């Protein structure tokens, strides 16, 4: 899957989430959101979605490249027995 397609999916999730949260806010009686409220809500949700996307990409890359196995290799830290 290309990076452009992934970015479009991330943006679509952010837009749908923003509209859903805005609609929920109005449904619970919070009133209409002014333009500054929509901007703040959009930036907050887009930032959260982007941070989640980046952290998950790093986690999958770390697993694929074997960084986790190297970081968890504690065999070198074990004290050597006197018999060995």
SENU-925535 format. One line per field, with one value per atom (N, C-alpha, C): atom name; residue number from 1; z, y, x. Coordinates in steps of 0.2 Angstrom, whole numbers, always signed. Example, Ala and Ser with C-alpha at 12.3 -4.5 7.8 and 13.67 -1.06 7.14 Angstrom:
# SENU-925535
name c(N:CA:C:N:CA:C);
resi c(1:1:1:2:2:2);
c3 c(+39:+39:+39:+35:+36:+39);
c2 c(-28:-22:-16:-11:-5:+0);
c1 c(+66:+62:+66:+64:+68:+64);
END
This chain:
# SENU-925535
name c(N:CA:C:N:CA:C:N:CA:C:N:CA:C:N:CA:C:N:CA:C:N:CA:C:N:CA:C:N:CA:C:N:CA:C:N:CA:C:N:CA:C:N:CA:C:N:CA:C:N:CA:C:N:CA:C:N:CA:C:N:CA:C:N:CA:C:N:CA:C:N:CA:C:N:CA:C:N:CA:C:N:CA:C:N:CA:C:N:CA:C:N:CA:C:N:CA:C:N:CA:C:N:CA:C:N:CA:C:N:CA:C:N:CA:C:N:CA:C:N:CA:C:N:CA:C:N:CA:C:N:CA:C:N:CA:C:N:CA:C:N:CA:C:N:CA:C:N:CA:C:N:CA:C:N:CA:C:N:CA:C:N:CA:C:N:CA:C:N:CA:C:N:CA:C:N:CA:C:N:CA:C:N:CA:C:N:CA:C:N:CA:C:N:CA:C:N:CA:C:N:CA:C:N:CA:C:N:CA:C:N:CA:C:N:CA:C:N:CA:C:N:CA:C:N:CA:C:N:CA:C:N:CA:C:N:CA:C:N:CA:C:N:CA:C:N:CA:C:N:CA:C:N:CA:C:N:CA:C:N:CA:C:N:CA:C:N:CA:C:N:CA:C:N:CA:C:N:CA:C:N:CA:C:N:CA:C:N:CA:C:N:CA:C);
resi c(1:1:1:2:2:2:3:3:3:4:4:4:5:5:5:6:6:6:7:7:7:8:8:8:9:9:9:10:10:10:11:11:11:12:12:12:13:13:13:14:14:14:15:15:15:16:16:16:17:17:17:18:18:18:19:19:19:20:20:20:21:21:21:22:22:22:23:23:23:24:24:24:25:25:25:26:26:26:27:27:27:28:28:28:29:29:29:30:30:30:31:31:31:32:32:32:33:33:33:34:34:34:35:35:35:36:36:36:37:37:37:38:38:38:39:39:39:40:40:40:41:41:41:42:42:42:43:43:43:44:44:44:45:45:45:46:46:46:47:47:47:48:48:48:49:49:49:50:50:50:51:51:51:52:52:52:53:53:53:54:54:54:55:55:55:56:56:56:57:57:57:58:58:58:59:59:59:60:60:60:61:61:61:62:62:62:63:63:63:64:64:64:65:65:65:66:66:66:67:67:67:68:68:68:69:69:69:70:70:70:71:71:71:72:72:72:73:73:73:74:74:74:75:75:75:76:76:76:77:77:77:78:78:78:79:79:79:80:80:80:81:81:81:82:82:82:83:83:83:84:84:84);
c3 c(+0:+0:+0:-5:-5:+0:+1:+7:+5:-1:-3:-1:-2:+0:+7:+11:+18:+21:+18:+20:+19:+13:+12:+17:+19:+24:+30:+32:+39:+39:+33:+33:+33:+30:+30:+37:+40:+47:+52:+51:+54:+53:+47:+45:+47:+47:+49:+57:+60:+67:+70:+66:+68:+67:+61:+60:+66:+67:+72:+79:+81:+88:+88:+82:+82:+82:+79:+79:+86:+89:+96:+101:+100:+104:+104:+98:+97:+99:+99:+101:+108:+112:+120:+122:+118:+120:+121:+118:+119:+115:+110:+106:+100:+95:+89:+90:+87:+88:+83:+85:+81:+77:+72:+67:+71:+76:+80:+84:+86:+89:+84:+78:+73:+71:+71:+69:+75:+81:+87:+87:+86:+86:+80:+74:+68:+70:+72:+74:+79:+84:+89:+87:+83:+81:+75:+71:+66:+69:+74:+78:+81:+84:+88:+83:+77:+72:+69:+68:+65:+70:+76:+81:+81:+82:+82:+76:+70:+64:+64:+66:+66:+71:+77:+82:+80:+77:+74:+69:+64:+59:+62:+67:+70:+74:+77:+80:+75:+69:+64:+61:+60:+57:+62:+68:+73:+74:+73:+73:+67:+61:+55:+54:+57:+56:+62:+67:+72:+78:+78:+83:+90:+91:+97:+99:+95:+97:+100:+97:+99:+106:+107:+113:+119:+117:+122:+123:+120:+121:+127:+132:+139:+141:+136:+137:+139:+136:+137:+144:+147:+154:+159:+158:+163:+166:+172:+175:+173:+171:+169:+176:+175:+181:+181:+187:+188:+185:+184:+181:+173:+170:+163:+161);
c2 c(-6:+0:+6:+11:+17:+22:+26:+31:+36:+38:+42:+39:+33:+30:+29:+28:+28:+34:+40:+46:+48:+46:+48:+44:+38:+34:+37:+40:+43:+50:+53:+60:+58:+53:+51:+49:+45:+44:+50:+55:+61:+65:+65:+69:+66:+59:+56:+57:+56:+57:+64:+69:+76:+77:+75:+76:+72:+66:+62:+65:+67:+71:+77:+81:+87:+86:+81:+79:+76:+73:+70:+76:+81:+87:+91:+91:+95:+91:+84:+80:+80:+81:+81:+88:+92:+99:+104:+102:+107:+113:+114:+119:+119:+124:+123:+126:+123:+124:+130:+135:+141:+138:+142:+140:+138:+142:+141:+134:+132:+125:+120:+121:+116:+115:+121:+120:+117:+119:+115:+108:+106:+99:+95:+98:+95:+94:+99:+99:+94:+93:+89:+81:+80:+73:+72:+76:+75:+73:+77:+76:+69:+67:+61:+55:+56:+50:+50:+55:+55:+52:+54:+51:+44:+42:+34:+31:+34:+31:+30:+36:+35:+30:+30:+25:+18:+17:+10:+8:+13:+11:+10:+13:+12:+5:+4:-3:-9:-8:-13:-14:-8:-8:-11:-9:-12:-19:-22:-29:-32:-29:-32:-32:-27:-26:-30:-32:-36:-32:-25:-21:-24:-26:-29:-35:-39:-45:-43:-38:-36:-32:-28:-25:-29:-35:-40:-45:-45:-50:-49:-52:-51:-56:-61:-66:-63:-58:-55:-52:-50:-47:-52:-59:-64:-65:-65:-66:-73:-74:-80:-84:-91:-95:-97:-98:-99:-106:-110:-117:-116:-111:-110:-108);
c1 c(+4:+0:+4:+3:+7:+6:+11:+11:+5:+4:-1:-8:-9:-15:-16:-11:-11:-13:-10:-12:-19:-22:-29:-33:-31:-35:-35:-29:-28:-32:-32:-36:-44:-46:-53:-55:-51:-53:-53:-49:-49:-55:-57:-63:-69:-70:-76:-76:-70:-70:-72:-70:-72:-79:-82:-89:-93:-91:-95:-94:-88:-88:-92:-92:-95:-103:-105:-112:-114:-110:-111:-112:-107:-107:-114:-116:-123:-129:-128:-133:-134:-129:-130:-131:-133:-135:-129:-123:-118:-118:-123:-124:-120:-120:-117:-109:-105:-98:-96:-93:-91:-85:-83:-78:-71:-70:-64:-64:-70:-71:-70:-72:-71:-64:-61:-53:-50:-51:-48:-49:-55:-57:-54:-54:-50:-43:-40:-32:-31:-35:-34:-35:-40:-42:-36:-35:-30:-23:-21:-15:-15:-20:-21:-20:-24:-24:-17:-14:-7:-2:-2:+2:+1:-5:-6:-3:-4:-2:+6:+9:+16:+19:+16:+18:+17:+12:+10:+15:+17:+22:+28:+30:+37:+37:+31:+31:+31:+28:+28:+35:+38:+45:+50:+49:+54:+53:+47:+46:+49:+48:+50:+58:+61:+68:+72:+68:+72:+74:+72:+75:+73:+67:+64:+68:+70:+74:+81:+84:+90:+90:+85:+84:+82:+79:+77:+82:+88:+93:+97:+95:+98:+103:+105:+109:+116:+118:+125:+125:+120:+120:+120:+119:+119:+126:+127:+134:+136:+143:+145:+147:+145:+146:+154:+156:+163:+165:+161:+163:+164:+161:+162:+168);
END
